[in-house]
Amino acid sequence: MRGYLLYYCIREQYQMIDSNINTPSNRDYSGRYYVQISNLPLQALDSLRTYYKRKIINFIGVPREGSYEPLANMICWSYFNLIEAKPTIQYMKKILRTYKCL
């Protein structure tokens, strides 16, 4: 599940940068592959996407004062923190129990 959540975070970022579905970054099929190898039900994946949309704002990183780059960000760090957060892990376990994926 963490792999799918990471894919979804990256996919959302790609689409914020460029919404054209024909650009190479928006044609990443990692999520589809992950769904195939994990056998997770679509309801579980929908629940993860909803969780991301509700919670990502709590993890958006702001560069330290030492960064003078006006467009600097901490996207990877933000996504890592979201995926590794204790509430996220607990939520994933809940999803697995709910959809009997354990």
Secondary structure as a PSIPRED ss2 file (coil, helix, strand):
# PSIPRED VFORMAT (PSIPRED V4.0)

   1 M C   1.000  0.000  0.000
   2 R H   0.000  1.000  0.000
   3 G H   0.000  1.000  0.000
   4 Y H   0.000  1.000  0.000
   5 L H   0.000  1.000  0.000
   6 L H   0.000  1.000  0.000
   7 Y H   0.000  1.000  0.000
   8 Y H   0.000  1.000  0.000
   9 C H   0.000  1.000  0.000
  10 I H   0.000  1.000  0.000
  11 R H   0.000  1.000  0.000
  12 E H   0.000  1.000  0.000
  13 Q H   0.000  1.000  0.000
  14 Y H   0.000  1.000  0.000
  15 Q H   0.000  1.000  0.000
  16 M H   0.000  1.000  0.000
  17 I H   0.000  1.000  0.000
  18 D C   1.000  0.000  0.000
  19 S C   1.000  0.000  0.000
  20 N C   1.000  0.000  0.000
  21 I C   1.000  0.000  0.000
  22 N C   1.000  0.000  0.000
  23 T C   1.000  0.000  0.000
  24 P H   0.000  1.000  0.000
  25 S H   0.000  1.000  0.000
  26 N H   0.000  1.000  0.000
  27 R H   0.000  1.000  0.000
  28 D C   1.000  0.000  0.000
  29 Y C   1.000  0.000  0.000
  30 S H   0.000  1.000  0.000
  31 G H   0.000  1.000  0.000
  32 R H   0.000  1.000  0.000
  33 Y H   0.000  1.000  0.000
  34 Y H   0.000  1.000  0.000
  35 V H   0.000  1.000  0.000
  36 Q H   0.000  1.000  0.000
  37 I H   0.000  1.000  0.000
  38 S H   0.000  1.000  0.000
  39 N C   1.000  0.000  0.000
  40 L C   1.000  0.000  0.000
  41 P C   1.000  0.000  0.000
  42 L H   0.000  1.000  0.000
  43 Q H   0.000  1.000  0.000
  44 A H   0.000  1.000  0.000
  45 L H   0.000  1.000  0.000
  46 D H   0.000  1.000  0.000
  47 S H   0.000  1.000  0.000
  48 L H   0.000  1.000  0.000
  49 R H   0.000  1.000  0.000
  50 T H   0.000  1.000  0.000
  51 Y H   0.000  1.000  0.000
  52 Y H   0.000  1.000  0.000
  53 K H   0.000  1.000  0.000
  54 R H   0.000  1.000  0.000
  55 K H   0.000  1.000  0.000
  56 I H   0.000  1.000  0.000
  57 I H   0.000  1.000  0.000
  58 N H   0.000  1.000  0.000
  59 F C   1.000  0.000  0.000
  60 I C   1.000  0.000  0.000
  61 G C   1.000  0.000  0.000
  62 V C   1.000  0.000  0.000
  63 P C   1.000  0.000  0.000
  64 R C   1.000  0.000  0.000
  65 E C   1.000  0.000  0.000
  66 G C   1.000  0.000  0.000
  67 S C   1.000  0.000  0.000
  68 Y C   1.000  0.000  0.000
  69 E C   1.000  0.000  0.000
  70 P C   1.000  0.000  0.000
  71 L C   1.000  0.000  0.000
  72 A C   1.000  0.000  0.000
  73 N C   1.000  0.000  0.000
  74 M C   1.000  0.000  0.000
  75 I H   0.000  1.000  0.000
  76 C H   0.000  1.000  0.000
  77 W H   0.000  1.000  0.000
  78 S H   0.000  1.000  0.000
  79 Y H   0.000  1.000  0.000
  80 F H   0.000  1.000  0.000
  81 N H   0.000  1.000  0.000
  82 L H   0.000  1.000  0.000
  83 I H   0.000  1.000  0.000
  84 E H   0.000  1.000  0.000
  85 A C   1.000  0.000  0.000
  86 K H   0.000  1.000  0.000
  87 P H   0.000  1.000  0.000
  88 T H   0.000  1.000  0.000
  89 I H   0.000  1.000  0.000
  90 Q H   0.000  1.000  0.000
  91 Y H   0.000  1.000  0.000
  92 M H   0.000  1.000  0.000
  93 K H   0.000  1.000  0.000
  94 K H   0.000  1.000  0.000
  95 I H   0.000  1.000  0.000
  96 L H   0.000  1.000  0.000
  97 R H   0.000  1.000  0.000
  98 T H   0.000  1.000  0.000
  99 Y C   1.000  0.000  0.000
 100 K C   1.000  0.000  0.000
 101 C C   1.000  0.000  0.000
 102 L C   1.000  0.000  0.000
